[in-house]
Amino acid sequence: MPRKEPETIRTNATAVALASAVRSPSGGKYVTAEGTHAIKDGIRPNADSEVPNADRKPAWLRVRMPSGVQFEEVREVVNSHKLHTVCAESKCPNIAECWGRGTATLMLMGEVCTRACKFCAVSTGNPHGWLDPLEPTRVADAVALMKLRYVVLTSVDRDDLADGGAAHYASCIRAIHARMPDTAVEALTPDFAGNHDSVAAVLDAGLVTYAQNLETMERLTHQVRDVRAGYRQTLEVLAFAKRYAPATLTKTSVMLGLGETDAEIDRTLDDLREAQVDIVTLGQYLRPTLHHLPVQRYVTPEAFRGYRTLALSKGFIEVVAGPLVRSSYRAERVLDLNNAGL
């Protein structure tokens, strides 16, 4: 029997992994091409699986199906370079618009997160230290092919790595700068378990914007986020980033519709300003699968406009607010100071 070459072995492993992922239902187990055992969409069936959303999805949350030449071109670049995007992995409702405009948020360090937040559809597991050494080159090549002048890099949480993956993150940023020196980079990072050295390593690679998402109110944090995340931990990461690199913009995102009150929103905005956060995005939480947290309320576009006015009055440089807003949505337009054109 002829000996299989490494690339053939890799191709076969990828095909088996894809078949495993397709067969596995949401909340079921599958194995990635790298051999990581993961839970598809991050959350197993649980008590929340039987709880319906508070109401039917309103008309303003309807989005068109992905299509178009640019959408297909971006998908081809993502697939051919074996990249992961938060657009696809998190089931973002804006994938049609963003890919149709030739933009994408690239997700580093694989498809499997070590955390299992109850709002997020990224698969969860333990990669046991696996990293793709070719990813920095592939990411830089993809940015060049898409001719991006502004790119958002995000990643899964990698608690299995001593530095949370900060060095790998920095390598990807530097590879982009080397290939596309005029491209601005925004990093939406994990919290690195609060390790400021890891935050500094990413900032040192050269960013225009550093983001870490608060996600929700302090009272709801342990219901919404993985136990290893923390409201105060994220605030401290953001405050450190601004102290360490004052010229770099700091940014965070908060989901609404999880049971928060207006008073909690007001207090959260105050906490973010105390941490000297420059930009905040406010969007509607949408349940990615039945196993994730149910929606408690659908916030109207008018209410989002009111929250934006409130936040701007507190001194944020910009507030991007709307039902379909996500942390990376129209990120390159955030300094137009017009709610990103919404």
Steps between C-alpha positions, in 0.01 A plus 500: 500500500655840401604732780270801541669839477437746789273725293288200398473397862401855594240517222347171608494609864326824402238312298432265791476795739257685274284191472508461879393864550219472245362182658513635853185686612524830686628416848645168381863388497728500196873484428690772310772438241755571773353228721323731746182358651244779498136582574335637188366855551650503850205402720349158574123455541396640838206649690505811280435282194134474604454872570354702211604854409292778652330580169515439126791656317387846379515621141800727557719196569438330167807475278549386142665170411871515407559541126682706240837508325694665782349266757619203296845655450547553874376149573749361247791687665393384845464138391811480280719643777346271763394799709231523764275804526290612790240583235435133430600337829275723713212498249514880466185647336712752307703248300316583176561874532861482618621232260301670228708815563821295485572513874534227759606460861764229514505264797843378608623184674245257367130432518490363856479721810600381846205687649126439472315829529123453491443758228768386254480237224874440460582135572670421831770252598867475593749527210785395735739769377446452125576803283541528124850641432395600147202707613683838514606461135155385389328786683733757341447346156123513545506864607706580190266307269197679644686832472393597850598837638346419838487150644358364823673200656328309774556156649368222712606489865803277544535433872708193408790731402720663762465846341145443375636509145626860520830429323319328213255791481791744479664291226185524289484879545866543407457278193218728381713811555789342309280409203258795511671789684211740436234268643368599843442216745239472773539215750196364682682280748418253775547630855820291531380408851584856602872460417621850415826373349296320235294814433823699462644245257204548265511880532873504424431341160334824384126569514263785431231346723515257790169334594386263773129439540319556827197321347243573774423663834687409819195326653456280192864418433510157667174400330623608157877454487730209583595482868860592412387833354416795720342843484774665706769296324395639162485856637851461640631368166350798316631749757849349479496514120425872507771566761757293311424638153315831540496570124321172426121516501328267745166343423245260645163351414188439707199284407150606600194282540630267771296641787693819578332815631548858382664582832753218443573626148565847640732363771687280252565796272637692800732209585629494143571871499682464832722245323554766228342291225469706182241309296206280595268298279150403611308225323213256542578156642376234258478139609729296271351158589226368730767395751612860555340758725151607396435860395331694780397797286543643152628856528343740250706715261361806679628371834844439349507861380421610854780287647741645245406855600546410867842345440624791289402737780742313726798579278558200270665594170241293318214265581377260233154382601228305322322163496749332264815668630785269600840591641671499159209633295615776262806536723690696235229771506482552873682835494256647246306591817164419341407168665708324230255617234198340661 
